[in-house]
Amino acid sequence: MAGRTALVLGDQLSHANPVLEGADRVLLVESHTKLASGRFHRHECRYDPTRRTGDDACPFTALYWDFIARHEQRWAGNPRMALPLRGLQRMDPAELAAVRERAARARAQLAGA
């Protein structure tokens, strides 16, 4: 894969971060609890980290829940994943479908499509 990837810790995710200058891709490193709660959110971001669906929904939030859903069976017996899996199981099926669609759009945008 050509180009440059910027490795960024979640609390350093900002358009003003010079590490992002010229990067083709960003690899965000963060804990699942921060991603699920939206605590990584930066004030200058136009997205709402508390929303999982809709035009202003944070793409990282949708990507997180999509990732959890795709790996639900793999993590079913892992006690460290019990809390996010319970959250996933409480999610309305229609909302989960919308989250997964939002995640697919985010992946396409990240891929440059």
C-alpha positions, 0 to 999 in steps of 0.5 A, a space after each residue: 500500500 503506497 502512501 504514508 500512514 499517520 499513527 495517532 493516539 486518540 487524544 491527539 486526533 485533531 486537524 491541527 496535529 502536524 503528524 496528519 499533514 500529508 498522511 494518506 491514512 490515519 491509524 487511530 489507537 484508542 481503547 474500546 471504552 473511549 471509542 464506545 463512549 465518544 470520549 475521544 471526541 475533539 471539539 473542532 470535529 463536526 460529528 456528534 460522538 453520541 450518535 450512531 446513525 444519521 448524517 452527523 453521526 461520528 464515523 468512528 462510533 459507527 465503525 466501532 459498533 460495526 466491528 463489535 457486531 462483526 466479531 460478536 461470536 468470536 468474543 462471546 466467551 471473553 469476559 473483557 468484551 461482555 460490556 460492549 457485547 451487552 450494548 450490542 445485544 440491546 441495540 435495536 436491529 433496525 438501528 444496528 442495520 443503520 450503523 452498519 450502513 454508516 460504517 460501510 460508507 465510512 470505510 468507502 470514504 477512508 478508502 477514497 471511493 
